Amino acid sequence: MNYAPKSIEPAAFPINAATVYSGFTRTYLYENRHRLDWIKAGRRSLITRASLDRLLLELLEKTNATAGTPPTRCDQSKPSSSGGAP
């Protein structure tokens, strides 16, 4: 069995890291503050990773629903087995 350590992802992000993780702008995150879970840590506000993932999934499902395709999870995509161009 392979017991190699996996990278540990944080449970919450400061706003700058949340923009990198999600791809959203700071403005979008603040405008949608009510849709996210925030944690107060001292003087800093952190956005939970679970709430960012939930928002990303909601937007993906909404996009797929308007396109007429079933929703899929991005992290479950598998590389193609062809290994080359079609």
N, CA, C and O atoms as a Tinker XYZ file with bonds, in Angstrom:
   344  protein
     1  N      0.841000   -1.187000    0.000000    73     2
     2  CA     0.000000    0.000000    0.000000    64     1     3
     3  C      0.880000    1.243000    0.000000    63     2     4     5
     4  O      1.968000    1.265000    0.576000    81     3
     5  N      0.383000    2.249000   -0.650000    73     3     6
     6  CA     1.119000    3.500000   -0.733000    64     5     7
     7  C      0.589000    4.461000    0.333000    63     6     8     9
     8  O     -0.572000    4.868000    0.295000    81     7
     9  N      1.439000    4.809000    1.263000    73     7    10
    10  CA     1.044000    5.728000    2.340000    64     9    11
    11  C      1.719000    7.078000    2.185000    63    10    12    13
    12  O      2.026000    7.731000    3.183000    81    11
    13  N      1.954000    7.505000    0.966000    73    11    14
    14  CA     2.593000    8.794000    0.720000    64    13    15
    15  C      1.686000    9.905000    1.240000    63    14    16    17
    16  O      0.472000    9.859000    1.044000    81    15
    17  N      2.264000   10.891000    1.892000    73    15    18
    18  CA     1.436000   11.986000    2.421000    64    17    19
    19  C      0.841000   12.812000    1.290000    63    18    20    21
    20  O      1.500000   13.082000    0.287000    81    19
    21  N     -0.395000   13.202000    1.465000    73    19    22
    22  CA    -1.067000   14.065000    0.503000    64    21    23
    23  C     -1.004000   15.485000    1.034000    63    22    24    25
    24  O     -0.863000   15.703000    2.237000    81    23
    25  N     -1.108000   16.443000    0.137000    73    23    26
    26  CA    -1.096000   17.827000    0.591000    64    25    27
    27  C     -2.364000   18.100000    1.394000    63    26    28    29
    28  O     -3.440000   17.594000    1.076000    81    27
    29  N     -2.219000   18.883000    2.409000    73    27    30
    30  CA    -3.344000   19.229000    3.281000    64    29    31
    31  C     -3.890000   20.574000    2.828000    63    30    32    33
    32  O     -3.167000   21.569000    2.774000    81    31
    33  N     -5.173000   20.587000    2.504000    73    31    34
    34  CA    -5.803000   21.829000    2.096000    64    33    35
    35  C     -6.379000   22.519000    3.323000    63    34    36    37
    36  O     -6.891000   21.856000    4.225000    81    35
    37  N     -6.299000   23.840000    3.364000    73    35    38
    38  CA    -6.832000   24.556000    4.528000    64    37    39
    39  C     -8.359000   24.477000    4.595000    63    38    40    41
    40  O     -9.033000   24.326000    3.576000    81    39
    41  N     -8.876000   24.579000    5.788000    73    39    42
    42  CA   -10.325000   24.559000    5.990000    64    41    43
    43  C    -10.944000   25.924000    5.724000    63    42    44    45
    44  O    -12.146000   26.025000    5.479000    81    43
    45  N    -10.131000   26.972000    5.771000    73    43    46
    46  CA   -10.616000   28.329000    5.522000    64    45    47
    47  C     -9.486000   29.153000    4.916000    63    46    48    49
    48  O     -8.305000   28.884000    5.137000    81    47
    49  N     -9.883000   30.166000    4.146000    73    47    50
    50  CA    -8.919000   31.000000    3.444000    64    49    51
    51  C     -9.101000   32.475000    3.794000    63    50    52    53
    52  O    -10.230000   32.931000    3.974000    81    51
    53  N     -8.001000   33.224000    3.892000    73    51    54
    54  CA    -8.148000   34.679000    3.897000    64    53    55
    55  C     -8.603000   35.106000    2.496000    63    54    56    57
    56  O     -8.519000   34.318000    1.554000    81    55
    57  N     -9.070000   36.310000    2.357000    73    55    58
    58  CA    -9.678000   36.755000    1.103000    64    57    59
    59  C     -8.733000   36.592000   -0.086000    63    58    60    61
    60  O     -9.178000   36.172000   -1.155000    81    59
    61  N     -7.455000   36.906000    0.060000    73    59    62
    62  CA    -6.516000   36.782000   -1.061000    64    61    63
    63  C     -6.378000   35.330000   -1.507000    63    62    64    65
    64  O     -6.382000   35.051000   -2.706000    81    63
    65  N     -6.258000   34.415000   -0.569000    73    63    66
    66  CA    -6.143000   32.999000   -0.915000    64    65    67
    67  C     -7.457000   32.465000   -1.478000    63    66    68    69
    68  O     -7.448000   31.575000   -2.328000    81    67
    69  N     -8.575000   32.995000   -1.018000    73    67    70
    70  CA    -9.885000   32.565000   -1.530000    64    69    71
    71  C    -10.043000   32.949000   -2.997000    63    70    72    73
    72  O    -10.658000   32.209000   -3.765000    81    71
    73  N     -9.499000   34.088000   -3.393000    73    71    74
    74  CA    -9.567000   34.482000   -4.802000    64    73    75
    75  C     -8.730000   33.548000   -5.664000    63    74    76    77
    76  O     -9.128000   33.214000   -6.780000    81    75
    77  N     -7.580000   33.126000   -5.163000    73    75    78
    78  CA    -6.728000   32.198000   -5.909000    64    77    79
    79  C     -7.393000   30.828000   -5.997000    63    78    80    81
    80  O     -7.412000   30.221000   -7.068000    81    79
    81  N     -7.931000   30.338000   -4.901000    73    79    82
    82  CA    -8.558000   29.016000   -4.852000    64    81    83
    83  C     -9.790000   28.938000   -5.757000    63    82    84    85
    84  O     -9.965000   27.966000   -6.492000    81    83
    85  N    -10.638000   29.964000   -5.700000    73    83    86
    86  CA   -11.916000   29.905000   -6.399000    64    85    87
    87  C    -11.891000   30.520000   -7.795000    63    86    88    89
    88  O    -12.681000   30.133000   -8.656000    81    87
    89  N    -10.995000   31.467000   -8.023000    73    87    90
    90  CA   -10.987000   32.178000   -9.299000    64    89    91
    91  C    -11.913000   33.384000   -9.310000    63    90    92    93
    92  O    -11.976000   34.106000  -10.305000    81    91
    93  N    -12.636000   33.612000   -8.207000    73    91    94
    94  CA   -13.510000   34.775000   -8.095000    64    93    95
    95  C    -12.689000   36.007000   -7.730000    63    94    96    97
    96  O    -11.609000   35.898000   -7.149000    81    95
    97  N    -13.209000   37.167000   -8.074000    73    95    98
    98  CA   -12.554000   38.405000   -7.673000    64    97    99
    99  C    -12.931000   38.742000   -6.231000    63    98   100   101
   100  O    -13.898000   38.211000   -5.686000    81    99
   101  N    -12.156000   39.625000   -5.633000    73    99   102
   102  CA   -12.471000   40.092000   -4.278000    64   101   103
   103  C    -13.865000   40.714000   -4.245000    63   102   104   105
   104  O    -14.639000   40.485000   -3.316000    81   103
   105  N    -14.171000   41.503000   -5.272000    73   103   106
   106  CA   -15.467000   42.175000   -5.339000    64   105   107
   107  C    -16.601000   41.156000   -5.358000    63   106   108   109
   108  O    -17.592000   41.315000   -4.645000    81   107
   109  N    -16.459000   40.099000   -6.180000    73   107   110
   110  CA   -17.497000   39.072000   -6.255000    64   109   111
   111  C    -17.691000   38.397000   -4.903000    63   110   112   113
   112  O    -18.822000   38.162000   -4.476000    81   111
   113  N    -16.590000   38.088000   -4.235000    73   111   114
   114  CA   -16.699000   37.430000   -2.926000    64   113   115
   115  C    -17.399000   38.328000   -1.909000    63   114   116   117
   116  O    -18.241000   37.858000   -1.143000    81   115
   117  N    -17.060000   39.608000   -1.895000    73   115   118
   118  CA   -17.707000   40.512000   -0.946000    64   117   119
   119  C    -19.172000   40.750000   -1.314000    63   118   120   121
   120  O    -20.017000   40.861000   -0.426000    81   119
   121  N    -19.486000   40.829000   -2.612000    73   119   122
   122  CA   -20.873000   41.022000   -3.025000    64   121   123
   123  C    -21.735000   39.797000   -2.703000    63   122   124   125
   124  O    -22.940000   39.925000   -2.490000    81   123
   125  N    -21.125000   38.628000   -2.669000    73   123   126
   126  CA   -21.842000   37.387000   -2.366000    64   125   127
   127  C    -21.517000   36.879000   -0.972000    63   126   128   129
   128  O    -21.563000   35.678000   -0.708000    81   127
   129  N    -21.193000   37.796000   -0.095000    73   127   130
   130  CA   -20.816000   37.472000    1.283000    64   129   131
   131  C    -21.897000   36.660000    1.997000    63   130   132   133
   132  O    -21.588000   35.781000    2.801000    81   131
   133  N    -23.157000   36.954000    1.705000    73   131   134
   134  CA   -24.275000   36.255000    2.346000    64   133   135
   135  C    -24.369000   34.792000    1.932000    63   134   136   137
   136  O    -25.020000   34.008000    2.623000    81   135
   137  N    -23.738000   34.399000    0.826000    73   135   138
   138  CA   -23.783000   33.017000    0.346000    64   137   139
   139  C    -22.619000   32.175000    0.869000    63   138   140   141
   140  O    -22.553000   30.972000    0.619000    81   139
   141  N    -21.705000   32.816000    1.593000    73   139   142
   142  CA   -20.500000   32.138000    2.077000    64   141   143
   143  C    -20.472000   32.111000    3.595000    63   142   144   145
   144  O    -21.064000   32.962000    4.260000    81   143
   145  N    -19.770000   31.115000    4.135000    73   143   146
   146  CA   -19.573000   31.037000    5.580000    64   145   147
   147  C    -18.243000   31.697000    5.915000    63   146   148   149
   148  O    -17.200000   31.351000    5.360000    81   147
   149  N    -18.303000   32.647000    6.827000    73   147   150
   150  CA   -17.108000   33.383000    7.224000    64   149   151
   151  C    -16.775000   33.049000    8.669000    63   150   152   153
   152  O    -17.665000   32.867000    9.500000    81   151
   153  N    -15.488000   32.973000    8.956000    73   151   154
   154  CA   -15.007000   32.721000   10.313000    64   153   155
   155  C    -14.169000   33.924000   10.726000    63   154   156   157
   156  O    -13.312000   34.385000    9.972000    81   155
   157  N    -14.421000   34.418000   11.908000    73   155   158
   158  CA   -13.627000   35.524000   12.429000    64   157   159
   159  C    -12.484000   34.942000   13.249000    63   158   160   161
   160  O    -12.719000   34.234000   14.228000    81   159
   161  N    -11.256000   35.233000   12.858000    73   159   162
   162  CA   -10.067000   34.758000   13.566000    64   161   163
   163  C     -9.245000   35.978000   13.963000    63   162   164   165
   164  O     -8.446000   36.488000   13.178000    81   163
   165  N     -9.452000   36.431000   15.185000    73   163   166
   166  CA    -8.798000   37.664000   15.610000    64   165   167
   167  C     -9.383000   38.821000   14.833000    63   166   168   169
   168  O    -10.592000   39.048000   14.863000    81   167
   169  N     -8.530000   39.553000   14.138000    73   167   170
   170  CA    -8.997000   40.674000   13.322000    64   169   171
   171  C     -9.221000   40.269000   11.871000    63   170   172   173
   172  O     -9.637000   41.093000   11.057000    81   171
   173  N     -8.955000   39.027000   11.544000    73   171   174
   174  CA    -9.075000   38.563000   10.163000    64   173   175
   175  C    -10.384000   37.815000    9.957000    63   174   176   177
   176  O    -10.886000   37.141000   10.856000    81   175
   177  N    -10.917000   37.951000    8.761000    73   175   178
   178  CA   -12.093000   37.176000    8.364000    64   177   179
   179  C    -11.647000   36.131000    7.353000    63   178   180   181
   180  O    -10.954000   36.446000    6.386000    81   179
   181  N    -12.049000   34.889000    7.582000    73   179   182
   182  CA   -11.693000   33.784000    6.710000    64   181   183
   183  C    -12.950000   33.206000    6.094000    63   182   184   185
   184  O    -13.997000   33.156000    6.740000    81   183
   185  N    -12.854000   32.769000    4.848000    73   183   186
   186  CA   -13.964000   32.127000    4.152000    64   185   187
   187  C    -13.716000   30.629000    4.195000    63   186   188   189
   188  O    -12.620000   30.170000    3.872000    81   187
   189  N    -14.718000   29.872000    4.587000    73   187   190
   190  CA   -14.523000   28.426000    4.676000    64   189   191
   191  C    -14.420000   27.807000    3.281000    63   190   192   193
   192  O    -15.096000   28.230000    2.343000    81   191
   193  N    -13.569000   26.809000    3.173000    73   191   194
   194  CA   -13.384000   26.104000    1.907000    64   193   195
   195  C    -14.675000   25.401000    1.502000    63   194   196   197
   196  O    -15.018000   25.368000    0.320000    81   195
   197  N    -15.390000   24.840000    2.469000    73   195   198
   198  CA   -16.643000   24.142000    2.174000    64   197   199
   199  C    -17.658000   25.081000    1.525000    63   198   200   201
   200  O    -18.364000   24.679000    0.600000    81   199
   201  N    -17.739000   26.317000    1.995000    73   199   202
   202  CA   -18.711000   27.239000    1.412000    64   201   203
   203  C    -18.277000   27.681000    0.015000    63   202   204   205
   204  O    -19.123000   27.905000   -0.850000    81   203
   205  N    -16.966000   27.809000   -0.214000    73   203   206
   206  CA   -16.494000   28.121000   -1.569000    64   205   207
   207  C    -16.790000   26.968000   -2.518000    63   206   208   209
   208  O    -17.235000   27.184000   -3.645000    81   207
   209  N    -16.542000   25.745000   -2.061000    73   207   210
   210  CA   -16.841000   24.569000   -2.882000    64   209   211
   211  C    -18.331000   24.482000   -3.193000    63   210   212   213
   212  O    -18.721000   24.152000   -4.313000    81   211
   213  N    -19.156000   24.778000   -2.200000    73   211   214
   214  CA   -20.607000   24.741000   -2.377000    64   213   215
   215  C    -21.046000   25.787000   -3.411000    63   214   216   217
   216  O    -21.876000   25.495000   -4.273000    81   215
   217  N    -20.495000   26.998000   -3.328000    73   215   218
   218  CA   -20.840000   28.049000   -4.277000    64   217   219
   219  C    -20.399000   27.667000   -5.687000    63   218   220   221
   220  O    -21.141000   27.869000   -6.648000    81   219
   221  N    -19.187000   27.112000   -5.811000    73   219   222
   222  CA   -18.709000   26.681000   -7.126000    64   221   223
   223  C    -19.615000   25.593000   -7.702000    63   222   224   225
   224  O    -19.931000   25.618000   -8.891000    81   223
   225  N    -20.030000   24.647000   -6.878000    73   223   226
   226  CA   -20.905000   23.571000   -7.331000    64   225   227
   227  C    -22.282000   24.110000   -7.732000    63   226   228   229
   228  O    -22.850000   23.670000   -8.731000    81   227
   229  N    -22.817000   25.054000   -6.965000    73   227   230
   230  CA   -24.105000   25.666000   -7.305000    64   229   231
   231  C    -24.030000   26.349000   -8.665000    63   230   232   233
   232  O    -24.935000   26.212000   -9.489000    81   231
   233  N    -22.949000   27.081000   -8.893000    73   231   234
   234  CA   -22.803000   27.786000  -10.166000    64   233   235
   235  C    -22.612000   26.805000  -11.313000    63   234   236   237
   236  O    -23.118000   27.031000  -12.412000    81   235
   237  N    -21.890000   25.723000  -11.068000    73   235   238
   238  CA   -21.698000   24.700000  -12.089000    64   237   239
   239  C    -23.021000   24.024000  -12.432000    63   238   240   241
   240  O    -23.321000   23.805000  -13.606000    81   239
   241  N    -23.810000   23.694000  -11.419000    73   239   242
   242  CA   -25.113000   23.062000  -11.656000    64   241   243
   243  C    -26.048000   24.016000  -12.398000    63   242   244   245
   244  O    -26.790000   23.596000  -13.286000    81   243
   245  N    -26.013000   25.283000  -12.039000    73   243   246
   246  CA   -26.855000   26.280000  -12.713000    64   245   247
   247  C    -26.444000   26.415000  -14.174000    63   246   248   249
   248  O    -27.298000   26.507000  -15.056000    81   247
   249  N    -25.145000   26.427000  -14.431000    73   247   250
   250  CA   -24.641000   26.530000  -15.795000    64   249   251
   251  C    -25.031000   25.296000  -16.603000    63   250   252   253
   252  O    -25.470000   25.410000  -17.748000    81   251
   253  N    -24.869000   24.117000  -16.004000    73   251   254
   254  CA   -25.224000   22.884000  -16.701000    64   253   255
   255  C    -26.723000   22.770000  -16.932000    63   254   256   257
   256  O    -27.151000   22.227000  -17.951000    81   255
   257  N    -27.521000   23.272000  -16.006000    73   255   258
   258  CA   -28.971000   23.212000  -16.157000    64   257   259
   259  C    -29.423000   24.080000  -17.331000    63   258   260   261
   260  O    -30.337000   23.705000  -18.065000    81   259
   261  N    -28.793000   25.225000  -17.507000    73   259   262
   262  CA   -29.165000   26.095000  -18.619000    64   261   263
   263  C    -28.644000   25.556000  -19.937000    63   262   264   265
   264  O    -29.200000   25.855000  -20.994000    81   263
   265  N    -27.572000   24.758000  -19.886000    73   263   266
   266  CA   -27.016000   24.177000  -21.106000    64   265   267
   267  C    -27.683000   22.852000  -21.441000    63   266   268   269
   268  O    -27.490000   22.332000  -22.540000    81   267
   269  N    -28.467000   22.289000  -20.518000    73   267   270
   270  CA   -29.164000   21.041000  -20.759000    64   269   271
   271  C    -28.321000   19.800000  -20.548000    63   270   272   273
   272  O    -28.680000   18.721000  -21.021000    81   271
   273  N    -27.198000   19.934000  -19.841000    73   271   274
   274  CA   -26.355000   18.776000  -19.558000    64   273   275
   275  C    -26.430000   18.455000  -18.079000    63   274   276   277
   276  O    -26.647000   19.357000  -17.270000    81   275
   277  N    -26.256000   17.195000  -17.699000    73   275   278
   278  CA   -26.311000   16.852000  -16.283000    64   277   279
   279  C    -25.114000   17.422000  -15.533000    63   278   280   281
   280  O    -24.027000   17.518000  -16.103000    81   279
   281  N    -25.285000   17.803000  -14.268000    73   279   282
   282  CA   -24.179000   18.355000  -13.492000    64   281   283
   283  C    -23.124000   17.296000  -13.214000    63   282   284   285
   284  O    -23.435000   16.129000  -12.973000    81   283
   285  N    -21.871000   17.731000  -13.254000    73   283   286
   286  CA   -20.760000   16.844000  -12.926000    64   285   287
   287  C    -19.852000   17.552000  -11.941000    63   286   288   289
   288  O    -19.864000   18.778000  -11.835000    81   287
   289  N    -19.069000   16.770000  -11.225000    73   287   290
   290  CA   -18.100000   17.351000  -10.294000    64   289   291
   291  C    -16.782000   17.498000  -11.018000    63   290   292   293
   292  O    -16.321000   16.559000  -11.668000    81   291
   293  N    -16.176000   18.651000  -10.917000    73   291   294
   294  CA   -14.915000   18.925000  -11.606000    64   293   295
   295  C    -13.793000   18.026000  -11.123000    63   294   296   297
   296  O    -12.954000   17.613000  -11.924000    81   295
   297  N    -13.754000   17.713000   -9.845000    73   295   298
   298  CA   -12.640000   16.948000   -9.293000    64   297   299
   299  C    -12.720000   15.467000   -9.641000    63   298   300   301
   300  O    -11.804000   14.719000   -9.299000    81   299
   301  N    -13.776000   15.015000  -10.305000    73   299   302
   302  CA   -13.900000   13.610000  -10.657000    64   301   303
   303  C    -13.603000   13.353000  -12.127000    63   302   304   305
   304  O    -13.782000   12.234000  -12.610000    81   303
   305  N    -13.151000   14.376000  -12.841000    73   303   306
   306  CA   -12.854000   14.178000  -14.248000    64   305   307
   307  C    -11.629000   13.295000  -14.402000    63   306   308   309
   308  O    -10.689000   13.376000  -13.611000    81   307
   309  N    -11.644000   12.456000  -15.421000    73   307   310
   310  CA   -10.539000   11.534000  -15.654000    64   309   311
   311  C     -9.852000   11.927000  -16.949000    63   310   312   313
   312  O    -10.516000   12.351000  -17.895000    81   311
   313  N     -8.539000   11.793000  -17.009000    73   311   314
   314  CA    -7.845000   12.088000  -18.260000    64   313   315
   315  C     -8.253000   11.093000  -19.342000    63   314   316   317
   316  O     -8.602000    9.948000  -19.052000    81   315
   317  N     -8.203000   11.544000  -20.580000    73   315   318
   318  CA    -8.587000   10.642000  -21.665000    64   317   319
   319  C     -7.551000    9.557000  -21.829000    63   318   320   321
   320  O     -6.365000    9.775000  -21.582000    81   319
   321  N     -7.998000    8.386000  -22.245000    73   319   322
   322  CA    -7.096000    7.252000  -22.382000    64   321   323
   323  C     -6.421000    7.229000  -23.741000    63   322   324   325
   324  O     -5.529000    6.414000  -23.974000    81   323
   325  N     -6.840000    8.124000  -24.654000    73   323   326
   326  CA    -6.257000    8.104000  -25.986000    64   325   327
   327  C     -4.819000    8.591000  -25.978000    63   326   328   329
   328  O     -4.002000    8.121000  -26.770000    81   327
   329  N     -4.497000    9.529000  -25.090000    73   327   330
   330  CA    -3.133000    9.997000  -24.948000    64   329   331
   331  C     -2.689000   10.940000  -26.058000    63   330   332   333
   332  O     -1.551000   11.408000  -26.027000    81   331
   333  N     -3.518000   11.230000  -27.011000    73   331   334
   334  CA    -3.122000   12.107000  -28.096000    64   333   335
   335  C     -4.290000   12.884000  -28.627000    63   334   336   337
   336  O     -5.374000   12.894000  -28.043000    81   335
   337  N     -4.058000   13.538000  -29.744000    73   335   338
   338  CA    -5.106000   14.326000  -30.366000    64   337   339
   339  C     -6.134000   13.392000  -30.988000    63   338   340   341
   340  O     -5.793000   12.279000  -31.389000    81   339
   341  N     -7.395000   13.831000  -31.074000    73   339   342
   342  CA    -8.437000   12.974000  -31.654000    64   341   343
   343  C     -8.235000   12.733000  -33.115000    63   342   344
   344  O     -9.031000   12.032000  -33.740000    81   343
